[in-house]
Amino acid sequence: MKSKSKKYILWFNELGIKDIPYVGGKNASLGEMYSKLVKKGVLVPNGFAVTAFAYRTFMKKTGTDKKIKELLKGLDTHNIRDLMTRGSKVRQAILKQELPKDLEEEIVIAYNKLSKSFKKVNVDVAVRSSATAEDLPDASFAGQQETYLNITGPDDLLKAVKECIASLFTNRAISYREDKGFDHFEIALSVSIQKMVRSDLSSSGVMFSIHTESGFPDVVLINSSYGLGEYIVKGVVTPDEILVFKPTMAIISKAIGPKKSKLIYGKGGEDTKDAKVSLKDRNKFSISDKEILKLAKWAMIVADHYKKPMDMEWAKDGRDNKLYLVQARPETVESQKDKNVIEEYKLKGKGKVLVEGAAVGKKIGAGKVNVIKSISQIDKFK
C-alpha cells in the first residue's frame, strides 16, 4: 500500500492536521475537522485532496518547474510591471501543459465516487487551493490562491484543478513569498475538492474565536451575508456583524450591513454570477439568533480542539437549511501580538472628510493619496 507521501488522492477521512506537508493547510484542517469534530456535532461537507505529490509530479514530468525558475530569475518584486509580466508568463506556462494521464484518471474516479455518495451524476463542488506553507501562525497565505465554485463534471473539474495550480503563482503570491523569504519551490500546492453548500440560496460568512480588533478572547465575532462566501472573504460586501459573549453565550452586539449584492450559481456554462439583494432582505439580518448561537458554539469547539484562536468560514445550505463549516485556520493577527503592550493612535487635527469606509485595524496612516483609474495603472501605485 502506498504511503500518504506517494498518493495523488487523499480523502478527508484519511487526513489530519499533521498532514500539511502532503495536502497543505486548508486540506489538512478540513480532514482534521471531518475526522474529529463531526462526532461533536460540527457539520463539514465531505471531499478529497489532490496532493502536493500530484503537483510535484505534474511540475517535474512536464518540465514546468525548470521553465518557472528561468522566468523568475532576477525578479524585482518592487517593479510592479516586471512582476505582472513574469507572473503572467509563469501562469500561462502551467496552463499550457496537460496533467499526467494517470493523475487525471484518479481525479475523475474520486469525483465520480463523491458524486455517487450524494446520489448525483455530477455533483457540484468547490475547488480550492491549499498551499503547503499556508495558514501558519506567523504568516498568512490565505486568499492568495484561487477558488472555483459550482464546478460540475469531470472536464470542468480538471480545468479548475489546473487553474488552482497556476494560482500558486499569482502576482500577489509571488511577491509575498519573496518578501517573506519563502522559496517558490519549497512550497507545493494541493487542491481541495469539496461538496458545495448551497449558500447561494441562503447565507454564508466568516467567524473568529477572538475579537479581531482588540484581541479580546471572550467573544466570537460572526460576519454574515447572503449568497456564496467568496464575496465576504474578498471584501466585496459589507456583511452583518454579530458578537457573542462566550461565558454566558449571550448575543451582545448586532449590526446590519448593507449586503447590496450576492454571489449565486450561474446558468448556461457560467459557474457563478453577481445578483442584487432586495431592499427588504438588505434591511434584515441574514442569519437567525438560533443559528448565531449554534455557530458560536462551533467556534468554541474548533478553537478548543486546536488550542488556539481560529478564523473559520461557514455556510448555510438553502435546501436542507443546515449550517456547515467549510474551512478553519489559525488567526494570525491579534493572537500574535504582545498582550503586555497596548498601542493607541490619536488624530491631532481634523480636515474635510473626502471618503468614508469601514476601518480595518486601529492605526493611523498619513501620506499622499494615489489615485488610479484602472488596474492597468497599478505600477503607478506607490
matplotlib code that plots the C-alpha trace (Angstrom):
import matplotlib.pyplot as plt

x = [0.0, 1.3, 2.3, 0.5, 3.6, 3.2, -0.6, -2.3, -5.6, -6.4, -9.9, -10.8, -11.3, -7.7, -6.3, -5.4, -3.7, -0.3, -0.7, 0.1, 3.3, 1.1, -2.1, -1.5, -3.1, -6.6, -7.0, -5.2, -7.6, -10.7, -9.5, -9.0, -12.5, -14.1, -12.4, -12.5, -15.3, -18.2, -18.7, -19.0, -21.8, -19.8, -21.0, -18.3, -19.1, -17.1, -14.4, -10.9, -7.5, -5.4, -2.0, 1.2, 2.9, 0.5, 1.5, 5.3, 4.8, 3.0, 5.7, 8.6, 7.1, 6.2, 9.5, 7.4, 9.4, 12.6, 10.7, 9.3, 12.8, 14.0, 11.1, 11.6, 15.4, 16.4, 12.8, 12.4, 9.0, 9.0, 8.9, 5.2, 5.3, 8.1, 6.2, 3.0, 4.7, 6.7, 3.7, 1.5, 4.2, 4.5, 0.8, 0.5, 3.4, 1.4, -2.0, -0.5, 0.6, -1.6, -2.0, -0.4, -3.0, -2.8, -3.4, -6.4, -7.9, -7.5, -9.2, -12.1, -12.5, -12.6, -15.0, -17.4, -17.2, -18.0, -20.9, -22.3, -22.1, -24.5, -26.7, -25.8, -24.3, -22.0, -22.1, -21.4, -18.1, -15.9, -12.3, -9.9, -6.1, -4.3, -0.6, 1.8, 3.0, -0.5, -2.1, 0.9, 0.7, 3.4, 2.4, -1.0, -1.2, -5.0, -6.7, -3.6, -4.6, -7.8, -11.1, -13.6, -17.2, -20.1, -17.8, -19.7, -18.5, -15.0, -13.9, -14.6, -13.1, -9.8, -9.6, -10.3, -7.5, -5.0, -6.1, -5.6, -2.1, -1.4, -2.7, 0.2, 2.0, -0.4, 1.5, 0.4, 1.6, 5.0, 5.6, 4.5, 6.9, 9.8, 9.2, 8.8, 11.8, 9.9, 11.4, 8.9, 9.7, 9.8, 6.1, 3.8, 0.1, -2.7, -6.2, -9.3, -12.4, -15.4, -19.2, -20.7, -23.0, -26.0, -25.4, -26.3, -29.9, -29.2, -26.3, -22.6, -19.8, -16.7, -16.2, -13.4, -13.0, -11.5, -12.3, -10.2, -9.8, -8.9, -7.8, -10.4, -10.6, -14.1, -16.2, -16.9, -17.2, -19.5, -19.9, -22.8, -24.2, -26.4, -25.1, -21.8, -19.0, -16.4, -17.9, -17.3, -13.8, -12.8, -14.4, -16.9, -19.8, -20.1, -21.8, -23.9, -21.6, -22.5, -20.7, -21.4, -20.1, -18.6, -19.1, -22.9, -23.5, -25.3, -25.6, -24.1, -23.9, -25.6, -25.1, -26.8, -24.5, -25.8, -25.3, -26.1, -25.1, -24.6, -22.8, -25.0, -24.9, -24.7, -26.5, -25.5, -21.8, -21.3, -20.2, -21.2, -22.8, -23.5, -27.0, -28.6, -30.1, -33.7, -34.1, -36.3, -33.5, -30.8, -32.7, -32.8, -30.2, -29.0, -28.9, -31.2, -30.3, -30.6, -28.1, -25.8, -25.6, -25.0, -22.1, -20.6, -20.7, -19.0, -16.3, -15.6, -15.4, -13.0, -10.8, -10.7, -9.7, -6.9, -5.9, -5.5, -7.7, -9.2, -10.5, -13.4, -15.6, -19.2, -22.2, -25.9, -27.4, -30.7, -32.0, -31.5, -31.4, -28.3, -25.2, -21.7, -18.1, -16.1, -12.7, -10.7, -7.3, -5.3, -6.0, -2.7, -3.1, -4.3, -3.2, 0.4, 0.5, 2.3, -0.5, 1.6, 1.7, -1.2, -0.8, -3.1, -3.1, -4.6, -5.5, -4.2, -6.1, -9.2, -9.8, -12.5, -13.8, -13.3, -14.2, -15.6, -15.5, -15.2, -11.9, -9.6, -7.2, -6.6, -3.5, -3.4, -1.6, -0.5, 0.8, 0.0, -3.2, -2.6, -5.5, -5.5, -8.4, -7.9, -5.8, -3.6, -2.1, -1.1, 2.6, 1.9, 0.6, 3.4]
y = [0.0, 3.5, 5.9, 9.2, 10.9, 9.0, 9.2, 11.5, 11.5, 11.5, 11.7, 14.0, 11.0, 10.0, 13.4, 15.2, 18.5, 16.8, 16.2, 19.8, 18.6, 16.3, 18.3, 21.9, 23.8, 24.0, 20.3, 19.2, 21.3, 20.1, 16.5, 17.2, 18.6, 15.9, 13.2, 14.6, 17.2, 15.8, 13.5, 16.6, 18.0, 20.2, 19.6, 19.5, 18.6, 15.6, 15.8, 14.8, 16.4, 16.3, 16.1, 18.0, 14.9, 15.1, 18.8, 18.0, 15.1, 17.4, 20.0, 17.6, 15.4, 18.4, 20.3, 23.3, 23.7, 24.5, 26.9, 28.8, 29.1, 30.6, 33.0, 34.3, 34.6, 38.2, 39.2, 42.6, 42.4, 46.1, 46.7, 46.1, 46.0, 43.4, 41.3, 41.4, 40.4, 37.5, 36.3, 36.1, 34.1, 31.7, 31.0, 30.6, 28.1, 26.0, 26.2, 25.2, 21.8, 18.7, 16.9, 13.4, 10.9, 8.7, 11.8, 12.8, 9.3, 9.2, 12.7, 11.6, 8.3, 10.1, 12.7, 10.0, 8.3, 11.6, 12.2, 8.7, 9.3, 12.3, 10.2, 12.6, 12.1, 15.2, 16.7, 20.4, 21.0, 23.9, 23.6, 25.4, 25.8, 24.5, 25.5, 23.5, 26.7, 28.1, 29.5, 29.3, 31.2, 33.7, 34.0, 34.1, 32.8, 32.9, 34.3, 34.4, 31.4, 30.9, 29.3, 28.0, 27.4, 25.4, 23.2, 20.2, 17.4, 15.8, 18.2, 21.4, 19.8, 19.0, 22.6, 24.1, 21.9, 23.2, 26.8, 26.3, 25.0, 28.1, 30.4, 29.4, 31.9, 34.9, 38.2, 38.7, 35.2, 35.6, 38.9, 37.7, 34.7, 36.8, 39.4, 36.7, 34.7, 31.5, 29.5, 29.2, 25.6, 24.5, 25.3, 22.9, 23.2, 20.7, 21.1, 20.7, 19.3, 19.6, 19.2, 22.7, 24.0, 25.8, 29.1, 30.8, 30.0, 31.2, 32.9, 32.4, 34.1, 34.1, 33.9, 34.3, 32.8, 36.2, 39.8, 40.8, 44.5, 44.2, 40.6, 40.1, 36.3, 36.0, 36.8, 35.1, 37.5, 36.4, 38.1, 37.1, 37.9, 36.4, 34.1, 32.2, 33.1, 34.5, 38.0, 38.3, 36.7, 39.1, 42.1, 42.7, 43.2, 44.8, 42.0, 41.8, 41.7, 39.9, 39.5, 36.6, 36.6, 33.1, 32.8, 33.3, 32.5, 35.8, 37.9, 41.2, 43.2, 43.1, 45.4, 45.2, 45.5, 46.9, 43.5, 45.1, 42.1, 38.4, 35.7, 32.9, 29.9, 30.9, 29.3, 28.2, 27.4, 30.2, 28.9, 31.9, 35.3, 38.5, 39.3, 42.2, 41.8, 43.1, 46.1, 44.0, 41.4, 44.1, 45.6, 42.4, 40.1, 37.3, 34.8, 34.0, 34.3, 30.5, 30.0, 32.7, 30.7, 27.4, 28.9, 30.5, 27.1, 25.5, 28.3, 27.4, 23.6, 24.3, 26.7, 24.3, 21.4, 23.3, 25.0, 28.4, 31.3, 30.4, 32.0, 30.0, 30.0, 28.8, 28.4, 27.6, 25.3, 26.8, 23.3, 21.4, 24.5, 23.2, 25.1, 23.8, 24.7, 24.8, 26.0, 26.7, 28.2, 29.9, 33.6, 35.3, 38.9, 39.6, 36.2, 37.1, 40.4, 41.1, 41.1, 43.3, 46.2, 48.5, 50.8, 53.8, 56.2, 59.7, 62.1, 65.5, 67.5, 67.3, 68.2, 67.8, 64.3, 63.1, 59.4, 57.1, 53.3, 50.5, 50.7, 47.7, 47.9, 50.8, 52.6, 56.0, 56.4, 59.7, 60.5, 61.4, 59.9, 57.7, 57.7, 55.0, 54.8, 51.1, 48.0, 48.8, 51.7, 49.6, 50.2, 53.9, 53.0, 53.5]
z = [0.0, -1.0, 1.8, 2.0, 0.6, -2.7, -3.3, -5.8, -3.9, -0.2, 1.2, 4.1, 6.4, 5.8, 6.8, 10.0, 10.9, 10.8, 7.0, 5.9, 4.0, 1.9, 1.4, 2.6, 5.5, 4.1, 3.3, 6.5, 8.6, 6.7, 7.2, 10.9, 11.3, 9.2, 11.2, 14.7, 15.0, 13.1, 16.0, 18.2, 16.1, 13.7, 10.2, 7.5, 3.8, 2.5, -0.2, -1.1, -1.8, -4.9, -3.1, -3.1, -4.6, -7.6, -8.0, -7.9, -10.3, -12.8, -12.5, -12.9, -15.7, -17.8, -17.0, -15.9, -12.7, -14.7, -17.0, -14.0, -12.4, -15.6, -15.8, -12.2, -12.3, -11.3, -10.5, -8.7, -6.9, -6.2, -10.0, -10.4, -14.2, -14.2, -11.6, -13.7, -16.9, -15.4, -13.3, -16.4, -18.3, -15.4, -15.2, -19.0, -18.9, -16.4, -18.1, -21.5, -20.0, -19.8, -16.4, -16.5, -17.7, -14.5, -12.4, -14.5, -14.2, -10.4, -10.0, -12.2, -10.3, -6.9, -8.3, -9.5, -6.1, -4.3, -6.7, -6.1, -2.3, -2.8, -5.2, -8.1, -11.6, -11.5, -8.0, -7.7, -5.9, -4.6, -6.0, -3.7, -3.5, -0.4, -0.3, 1.9, 3.6, 4.0, 7.2, 9.5, 12.8, 11.7, 8.0, 6.4, 2.8, 2.9, -0.2, -2.3, -4.5, -6.4, -5.6, -8.2, -7.1, -8.6, -10.7, -12.2, -14.5, -14.9, -17.7, -15.8, -12.6, -14.4, -15.8, -12.3, -10.8, -13.3, -12.7, -9.0, -9.6, -11.8, -9.0, -6.8, -8.9, -8.8, -8.7, -5.1, -4.0, -5.8, -4.2, -0.7, -0.8, -2.0, 0.8, 3.5, 2.3, 1.2, -1.6, -4.5, -5.0, -1.3, -1.3, -3.2, -4.0, -3.1, -4.4, -2.2, -3.9, -1.6, -2.0, -2.4, 0.3, -1.5, 0.3, -3.0, -1.8, 1.7, 3.6, 4.5, 6.2, 8.4, 12.2, 14.7, 18.1, 19.4, 18.7, 15.6, 16.6, 20.3, 20.7, 23.5, 23.9, 25.4, 22.3, 19.0, 16.1, 13.3, 9.8, 7.7, 4.2, 1.5, -1.2, -1.6, 0.8, -1.7, -1.5, 2.2, 2.0, -0.8, 0.8, -2.0, 0.5, 3.9, 6.0, 9.1, 12.2, 15.5, 18.8, 21.1, 24.7, 25.4, 29.2, 29.0, 25.3, 25.0, 21.8, 23.0, 19.7, 16.3, 13.4, 10.0, 7.0, 3.6, 1.8, -1.6, -3.7, -3.5, -5.5, -6.8, -9.1, -12.8, -15.8, -19.2, -18.7, -16.1, -12.8, -10.7, -11.2, -9.3, -8.2, -6.4, -2.9, -2.5, -0.2, 2.1, 2.6, 2.9, 5.9, 7.9, 9.3, 7.0, 9.9, 12.8, 16.5, 16.9, 14.1, 15.5, 18.8, 17.0, 15.1, 18.2, 19.9, 16.9, 17.0, 20.6, 19.9, 17.0, 19.0, 21.9, 19.7, 18.0, 21.3, 19.6, 18.3, 14.9, 11.8, 10.2, 7.1, 7.4, 5.0, 5.3, 2.7, 1.4, 0.5, 3.8, 5.9, 7.8, 8.8, 7.7, 8.4, 5.2, 6.5, 9.7, 10.1, 12.9, 13.5, 12.6, 13.6, 17.2, 18.5, 17.6, 19.5, 22.8, 25.4, 27.7, 25.3, 24.4, 21.4, 20.9, 18.0, 18.2, 15.4, 16.4, 13.8, 11.6, 7.9, 5.3, 5.0, 1.4, 1.7, 4.4, 5.0, 7.5, 9.4, 9.4, 12.3, 14.7, 13.2, 11.5, 8.2, 6.5, 3.1, -0.5, -1.9, -5.0, -7.4, -10.2, -12.7, -13.6, -12.8, -15.8, -13.9, -10.8, -11.5, -10.6, -7.2, -4.6]

ax = plt.figure().add_subplot(projection="3d")
ax.plot(x, y, z, "-o")
ax.set_aspect("equal")
plt.show()
